[in-house]
Structures are given as structure tokens and as C-alpha cells.
Amino acid sequence: MISSSLIVKALKENLKDSKDTESLVLGLISYLKKNNLLSLLPNVLRKLELEKQKEEKSKTINITTSHDFDEDVIEKIKGYISKEKGDKFKIVVDENLIGGFVVKGKNKILDASIKRNLEFLRESLTK
């Protein structure tokens, strides 16, 4: 039996290869109508929206700082981290860092915080 999850998976695969999104969507609606499956459409749209949100979240690069950094410093960090145009950044201040910053995104973490350096020092001294 066809499910909304299966439809979303097929759509995502076809969207990667297709440049004609409109035809793809019209084809989907036609298929659902022809097979009396239009009731699946709201669930398909909901799942597509969740997929989009998840994808956007994974593209966001989080920069956590110990205090409000000057815009010049933030721009230098962004330039060092980002090689692609359109990267989205989220700046968060976390006073628990003591000093420095942490960058998380694109499946990587760059921890340049004093807190992490102190933890590393503690670990190396206790060995």
C-alpha cells in the first residue's frame, strides 16, 4: 500500500533530478486523484514541510560566543568557516563559555572556547 512517507521519499528523489517542479507536482496530484488517494495530500505536504525545516536547520551554522563579539570578529569567524554563499548563521551568547567561541554546523564542531581548553588541560594533567 502506498503511504504519504513513500510519496515524500519518491518526491524528494525526483526533485533532485528534475528541473521541472511544476510538472512533477501536477503529475503527483493527477496520480493521487486517479487512484483516489487525494486524502494523503495534506499529510504529504506536512511531511515535506518538516523535511524542509530539518534541511534548513542542518544548513544553519551556530556560532556560540562567551559575550557579544564585535561585528568585525563575527565576520572573520564567518569567513573562516563558510566557503559557500547563502550559509545562514545563528549567533548565541553563552556566558558559561568563559571566553572564546564554539562553531557548530555542516557536521563539524570548532571549539575555541576557554572552557574547552581548561577541560583539555585538566584531562591531560590527570593522566
Secondary structure, 3 states (H helix, E strand, C coil): CCCHHHHHHHHHHHHHHCCCHHHHHHHHHHHHHHCCCHHHHHHHHHHHHHHHHHHHHHHEEEEEECCCCCHHHHHHHHHHHCCCCCCEEEEEECHHHCCEEEEEECCEEEEEEHHHHHHHHHHHHCC
